[in-house]
C-alpha cells in the first residue's frame, strides 16, 4: 500500500482549517511552547534541587542524632564502669547505702542525661539516687533488707538522705528486676528493656553491669537509667527545616523518643506510665510513617540499611530518611527523619505562578497580533469563499466584487465567468437527471421490499449498492468501507463455527466475479460480541460483450435456524441439569475409543464409574431442588478434576462417568480417583447448610481386549458396586473375580425370585436370655436359604440381593408369618412358656408396604397377641422422614408390639433422633461385643450405650455373646438380655422343640 507524503497529509488537514486560524495558531503555538517549556524545565530543576537538598538535610540530621546517641549510650556504660572500679578498688563501700546514695547523687550532677543511678546486692539491699525534674530536685530510694520496706527520701543540699517521704508499696525484689537478671546472665555490661518508673511518670533505658568480689562471686549489680525524655528534648531542639520532625523507634515498634512529643509515653488516670506503639501514635507523621515501613518491609526488623523515600502523610508529601542504629551492647533502633516537601517548595511554586502569568500574557499578545494580520489578508478571500459556498448551495447567479489587489481581482473575474457557464450546463442536466432518478427510485423500492440483503460489487470488488435489509445486517457504519479488503476487515467474515477468516479470494462475491455461481451457509459475521450466521447466493452479471460487469450477492440471517439445530443436537447429547455429556454422547465417545483400542495395541483408556453415597438422604431430607443443586456442584468438581480430551458425563440419577483418554497405567486412573475423593472432603453448601458427600468409584482399565463399549461400562459398574459393598467412600479396580461374582449374583437373583414361591427359605431361631441368670425369654427369627443346588446360602449373600431386587419385603413378611405361626405352636404346646416372645427383623423397604396393616392381618390370622412380637429395625430407618417414622412405630406400639433398634452404633445414630423414637429396646451390635475386654475402647462404648439406654428408658440386648467373660462384663454394665453362641447358635424349629421339651 503506497504511503502518501507527510506534506500531502498536512495539506489535507489545513484545507479544512480557516485562514484566520492558519495565520494565528502557529504563531501562538510557538510562543506558548517556548514559554511553557522554559517554565517546566525551571520547575523540574527546582524539584530536583528540593530532593537533593532534603536528602542532604536528612542525612545531616540523622548523623547528628546518631552521634548524640553514641555519646548518651556510651556515658551510661562509662558511669557503671567508674562505679564498679571504685567499689572493687575500695574507694566506695557498699555496706553504707546512704553514703553510696550520696555518691550517686554527685554523679547525677555531672551526668545530666542520667535519670537514676542505683545499686542492688544479692541480699536484696538496694539504693538509688533519682532525678525528679530538670530544676535540680532529687530523691533517694533505699531498702536495707528484704524484711524492711523500700523508703523514699528527699535529697539535701549536699546529697544526704534528709527527709523520709514514705514507703513504696509492693516494691519488687530487685533481684527479680529485668535489669538485674540481664546483668547476671550477660556477666558484662548490658542493656535492659525500656521500662516505666514506679516513682515518677517517665520511661528509662537501664544499663547494668555485674559486680563480683575478689573470688569472682556475684556481689551485686550496678546500674543507671538513661532518661529518654532527655533524648526527646535533644530531638526537639534540632532544626529540621521549618516543620520537619524526627523520632526513634525500637524494632518492635515501640516509640523511644520524638521531637514532637514531650513525653513519648502515655499516663493513665492513676498516673501509671504506658509505652506508645508508633503505629498507634496520635501524631500523623509517626503513625503513618511506621505503618508505611511495616507494609513495605513486612516488619521493622527487616530494615538493615538506610532507606530514603517520599510518602504522602495527611495530604502532604514528605521526604523520609530511615537510619538503622546499633551500638556495641545490643541496642537496635531506627532513627527516622521526616521533612514536608512544602518546606522547600515555596519559592518554586512562586516561580511557577510567575511563569504561568508570562505564558498567559504572551498568548494574549500573540492572538491579538494574529487577528489583525488575518483581517488584512483574509477578508477578500472570505468574500470569494462565501460566493463559492452560495454556488455550492445552488445559487448559480452568485458573483463577487472586484478587489483592488491584482491577484484577487483576476480570481474574482474568473469566478464570475465560471458561474455563468455552470448555470447553462446545469439547466440541461436537470432534465436528464430527473428521468434517471425516477428509474432508480423504482428499483430501490423493489430491492428494499425484499426480505433478504442484496449487495452489488463492481469488477474490482468495490461495493456499489446495498439494500435496506443489507444495511441492517452489515451495519451502516461498516458499509462505508467499500473496498473488498476493507470489507473483510470490517465485517469479520469467518468460516462457520471456526476462528478462520475468509480470504478475499474465497468469499462468494469474489468467486462470482470469477464467473462462479455460489450458494453456501458456511459464513459467519463476528461483530460486537455477536455471531451472525448467513446463507449467501452470489452470481455474476455479464454485459453485451459477455464480460463480467458486476456481481450480485443475496444473503439472509439464518442464526435462529442454526441455533435451533445446535440446540437440538445439544439436547440429544448433553444432560439438561448439569450440562455434562449424557449417555448418548458418552457411548459415542466409547465407541470411538473401542475402535482406537483395536487399532493400537499400546493404547489404553480408563473409565471411572461414580455413584454418590447416600444421595437419597439429601433428596428425602432437603428436597429434590437441593438434590439437583448438589448434582450440579458435583458436576463442576468433576469437570475441574480432568483436562481435555478426558470426558466427564452424567448417565442418570446420581451416576457419573469419567473417561480418561490414553492413560499409561492403572495408577494414573487411581490418582484421579484419589483427587476426586480429596475434593469431596470439602463440604457442599446448600441453603447455608454444609453437606458432606462421598462417591463410590469403580475403575476399569480398558485395552485392545475390549470390542464393545457396553462391556467397558458394565465392568466399571461392577467395580463401583464392589466399592459400595466395601463400605462406600472408596474406589475399586475391576478384575475378573468381580465379573464372576456379578454373574453369580445374577444367578442368585434369578433363583431368589422363585425361592419364596418354592418355600426354599427356612427360619432358624436363636435364644434370647436374661443376661445375669440365663433364663430363656424368647427367640430371634433368622432366615436361611436352602438352595436346591448350592445348599445353604449364607444370609450375607442373598439379603442384599433381595433388597436390590425389591424382594426383601416379601421375604421379611414370609419370615414374620412363619415365626408367628411357630411361636403360637410353642405357646400351645408348652403352656408354662406362654410368655416367650419372638423378634423379627424388618428392612427399611418393608416399612413402606403398609406394614401396620400386614402385621394386623398376620396376627389376626394366627391368633397371636401383639405383646409376644418384637420387630427389629435398623438405624437406617432414621433416613426416612422422622415424623412419619415416629407415627409408624407409634401405631405398632399401640398394638403392644415391642420395637428394637438393631445394630445400634453402626449406622446413623443421632441422639437428637433417638430420644424421639418410640422404641423399647436397643441391641448392641456384635462388632462391639466381640472385641470387648475390661478397660478396652469397645468396653467403654458398650458402657456408654448401656447408660444411655437406661436414661432413655430402653432395655439393652447384647448380640454376639460368645464367652463367659463377656457375659460377666455385660452383667456388670446392667445389660438386660443377651444372645450368642455362649447360650446357643441359631437352630431349626425342631431343635428348639428339643430344648423346650427338656425345660419341661
Secondary structure, DSSP 8 states (H G I E B T S, - for coil): -----HHHHHHHHHTTS-HHHHHHHHHHHHHHHHHHHHHHHHHHHHHHHHHHHHHHHHHHHHHHHHHHHHHHHHHHHHHHHHHHHHHHHTSS-SS-HHHHHHHHHHHHHH-TTEEEEEEEETTS-EEEEEE-STTS-EEEEEES-TTS-EEEEEE-TTS-EEEEEEEETT---GGGSHHHHHHHHHSS-EE---EE-SSSS-EEEEEEEEEE-TTS-EEEEEEEEEEHHHHHHHHHHS--TTT-EEEEEETTSBEEEESS-SSSEEE-TT--EEE-BGGG-SSHHHHHHHHHHHHHHSSGGG--S-EEEEEEETTEEEEEEEEEEE-TTS-EEEEEEEEETHHHHHHHHHHHHHHHHHHHHHHHHHHHHHHHHHHHHHHHHHHHHHHHHHHHTT-TT------SSHHHHHHHHHHHHHHHHHHHHHHHHHHHHHHHHHHHHHHHHHHHTSSSEEEEEETT--EEEE-HHHHHHH-HHHHT--SHHHHHHHHTEE-TTSS-B--TTTSHHHHHHTT--EEEEEEEEEETTEEEEEEEEEEEEE-TTS-EEEEEEEEEE-HHHHHHHHHHHHHHHB-TTT-SB-HHHHHHHHHHHHHHHHH-TT--EEEEEEEETTHHHHHHHH-HHHHHHHHHHHHHHHHHT--TT-EEEEEETTEEEEEE-S-SSHHHHHHHHHHHHHHHTS-EEETTEEE---EEEEEEEE-TT---HHHHHHHHHHHHHHHHHTTSSSEEE--HHHHHHHHHHHHHHHHHHHHTTTT-EEEEEEEEEETTT--EEEEEEEEEEEETTTEEE-HHHHHHHHHHHT-HHHHHHHHHHHHHHHHHHHHHH-GGGTT-EEEEEE-TTGGGTTHHHHHHHHHHHHT--GGGEEEEEEGGGGGS-HHHHHHHHHHHHTTT-EEEEEEETSS---HHHHTTS--SEEEE-HHHHHT--TTSHHHHHHHHHHHHHHHHT-EEEE----SHHHHHHHHHTT--EE-STTT---EEHHHHHHHHHHH-
